[in-house]
Amino acid sequence: MLIVKTVSVTPFEQNARVMTDDATGAQAVIDPGGGVKDIIAALGGSASRLDFVFLTHAHMDHGGKVEELLSRAQLDGRARPKLVAHVAETRMRAGLREQPLFFGLSAGEFDTVPEPDIYAEDAMVLTLGSVPLQLFHAPGHSPGHIVLYFPACDYLLERTDWDDEERGSGPLLFAGDVLFAGSVGRTDLPGGDSAELTRSIREKIFVLPAETIVLSGHGPNTTIGREKKTNPFVRGQ
Ligand SMILES: [Zn+2]
């Protein structure tokens, strides 16, 4: 079973996700933008079983503490976990400390992101412990945005402030800032492209099964079916 915990991080209330495959103990974190202490707590007090850090895209609220988490894992006796991200965000990773200045925040809260150990490619398959997952390149909110798809798994989504605990079996999609419940990612930041975002949602996300639970970078969970029917930004796409 895949256990998913959500840790809200940074003033942007980004949903960092902590995942554990309870069959093997293998763990992964998606988008550690901040809150490393809380993320470590959600991992069970140590990063010693952390296999992967996935970065959907290199905005500060998603990537600002990648380096600190990787370093912490090494302190906890783990060989450096694999950072997985897309090659098209190299410049954004290197320039991450400039992003807070646009929002009136201090640069010191966020770290530059190192280059990935694994460059994500569209339709790449990886395994977290015993659980297979697939990556898709879904640009538009940012040029190298990736989403993570777990095609079939037993899961436990732990309760957050806004969702009840949910147990089930089926597909999960970690959508980052591509698709939200009732909304889509903004495209006015550098590297954004609204036509590309619409294409990504239509060709990479809306082709997934309707029952797929969507866990977004901000806000509550939704499903593909619900967004296809009701999302005013992409309805009928
Ligand atoms: Zn973003």
Residues whose N, C-alpha, C, O or C-beta is under 5 A from the ligand:
A	BS01	ZN	H59 D177
